Amino acid sequence: MTIDNLFGQEQAPAKSRKLKLKQIRAVYETLVIKEEVNSYLQPFTRYSSPDQVFATFGFLRQETKEYFFAIHLDGKNRICCVDEVSVGSLNQSIVHPREVFKTALLSSASAIILLHNHPTGDPTPSREDIEITKRLREVGEIIGVRVLDHIIIGDSYKSFVSYGLL
């Protein structure tokens, strides 16, 4: 008995094959807004209170659908990007941490402020609002993007930080 009988004849090496990989590159789109936004979105403004955010994004009070935004801030708490994460129905929108932080990482945000509206006018946080905020804060801690606040806009506004929910 020989090795050839036990294991068979040695096979010729297989042809080399090409390995195809996809490379993902960050692609940024700069939007040029042709209206006067300086009246409500001042460049180089540091955001340090929920009042400032409400004054800037108070236009969401008139919306009939629920919009969820992530406001990306640089190291000096200045807006570097505003991401519309989700547009929902009258009383809900779907928010997933992956979608929130995907763009935050691409914009090199140091921190984010979560913002959404309640078209009903009542800015009281729902159980789902509290749960997703907690989850987003935990994810942010892991990846190094702080969640500074979550603000709900209705007829007035509620800040999670001001009410001790964050």
Secondary structure by P-SEA (a helix, b strand, c coil): cccccccccccccccbbbbbbbbbbbbbbbbbbccccccccccccccccaaaaaaaccccccccbbbbbbbbbccccccccccccccccccbbbbbccccaaaaaaacccbbbbbbbcccccccccaaaaaaaaaaaaaaaaaccccccccccccccccccccccc
